[in-house]
Amino acid sequence: MLLDEIDRLKSEIDKLRPFEGRGLDQLKAYYRIGLTYTSNALEGNSLTESETKVLLEDGLTVGGKPLRDIYEATGHAKAYDHMYTLLSNPTITAADVLALHRLFYHQIDSSQAGAYRQEPVIISGSQYPTVAPSKIKNAMSDFFDWLSRHESSLHPVTFAAEAHKRFVFIHPFIDGNGRVARLLMNLCLLRRGYTIAIIPPVLRASYIARLEEAHVDDGPFMKFIAERVLETQRDLLRLF
């Protein structure tokens, strides 16, 4: 079973802990680039992984790239850094998620950054509607109640995948919902001592299909996310 194998590898990784000092900084920087690149690429950002690395590490922009693509990368990196400040908080709150979106979206549209949308949105390719603007506040309140009630009772990987799914189905922001959903999912994993889940752009079609299918049957989506956690664990063990 996938979760059993994930827990077995977690035990192997735990033997390498604590990650600290320069090693910890290098690990965070490694996934800062990887998660920023992949999460943005899933949404159509044109920056390559090497271009993302040069931008985030050296502050050098790549000629001929849309300014929005640059802002998405720098904004995501800021939100990623903020994610680590939330690991020891008692619960994940609305303020936490709004802050993640604000940091990601501020340079793109400061008027919408960190604010729930006031207009309807349609998810391209989906046959299912998102929550109406007038119902978002209550839907998100219910969502955070669900997070606080289930974080300690569900398996961490199941909890993280479920949080991702529920958040995307609400689609509370005008844009950036996927990016924030993946940051939230990884926040859930890190808070319980698990490695993050990275979804490479080559798996975009499968990822979108599993999310769409999750409206009816979320088993395949849960399996998909578990496989991504498992792959990151293997990657981490290769690094060490």
Summary of the structure (lengths in Angstrom):
residues: 240
radius of gyration: 17.3
end to end distance: 24.9
largest distance: 49.2
contacts: 709
relative contact order: 0.14
helix: 66%
strand: 0%
